[in-house]
Amino acid sequence: MDRVRAQLIEEAGASQQRQGLLAALRRRRRAGPLGLLLDYDGTLCALADRPENARLPATTRRLVSALARTDGLKVAILTGRDRTS
C-alpha cells in the first residue's frame, strides 16, 4: 500500500512538473522565436574519428528537420571540433 501511495505521489509530482514546463514553453513562445542549438558530432550522431566521417542517422535527420519547420523555433547545428581533429 505504501508503495502504491508513493507511486501516486510521484506521478502527481511529475504531472505538475510537465504542466509547469508546458506553461513555461507557452509563455516563452509568446515572447518571440526560440533558438535551439544542437551539437553534431558526438551528440546528434556518434562521435567519429574525423569530423568528415560523422554521419547523421536518418531518424535524427527527420526529427531535426521537423523541429526546423516548427513555427517560432530557430534550429542551429554546431560542433566544438575543429576541421583538423
Contacts in CASP RR format, 6 or more apart in sequence:
PFRMAT RR
TARGET T0000
AUTHOR 0000-0000-0000
METHOD contacts of the structure
MODEL  1
MDRVRAQLIEEAGASQQRQGLLAALRRRRRAGPLGLLLDYDGTLCALADR
PENARLPATTRRLVSALARTDGLKVAILTGRDRTS
28 34 0 8 1.000
29 72 0 8 1.000
32 72 0 8 1.000
33 72 0 8 1.000
33 73 0 8 1.000
33 74 0 8 1.000
34 72 0 8 1.000
34 73 0 8 1.000
34 74 0 8 1.000
35 73 0 8 1.000
35 74 0 8 1.000
35 75 0 8 1.000
35 76 0 8 1.000
36 67 0 8 1.000
36 73 0 8 1.000
36 74 0 8 1.000
36 75 0 8 1.000
36 76 0 8 1.000
37 76 0 8 1.000
37 77 0 8 1.000
37 78 0 8 1.000
38 44 0 8 1.000
38 64 0 8 1.000
38 75 0 8 1.000
38 76 0 8 1.000
38 77 0 8 1.000
38 78 0 8 1.000
39 77 0 8 1.000
39 78 0 8 1.000
39 79 0 8 1.000
39 80 0 8 1.000
40 54 0 8 1.000
40 56 0 8 1.000
40 77 0 8 1.000
40 78 0 8 1.000
40 79 0 8 1.000
41 47 0 8 1.000
41 48 0 8 1.000
41 51 0 8 1.000
41 54 0 8 1.000
41 79 0 8 1.000
41 80 0 8 1.000
41 81 0 8 1.000
42 48 0 8 1.000
42 54 0 8 1.000
44 56 0 8 1.000
44 60 0 8 1.000
44 64 0 8 1.000
44 77 0 8 1.000
45 54 0 8 1.000
45 55 0 8 1.000
45 56 0 8 1.000
45 57 0 8 1.000
45 60 0 8 1.000
46 54 0 8 1.000
47 54 0 8 1.000
48 54 0 8 1.000
48 55 0 8 1.000
50 85 0 8 1.000
51 79 0 8 1.000
51 81 0 8 1.000
51 83 0 8 1.000
51 85 0 8 1.000
56 64 0 8 1.000
64 75 0 8 1.000
64 77 0 8 1.000
67 73 0 8 1.000
67 75 0 8 1.000
68 75 0 8 1.000
END
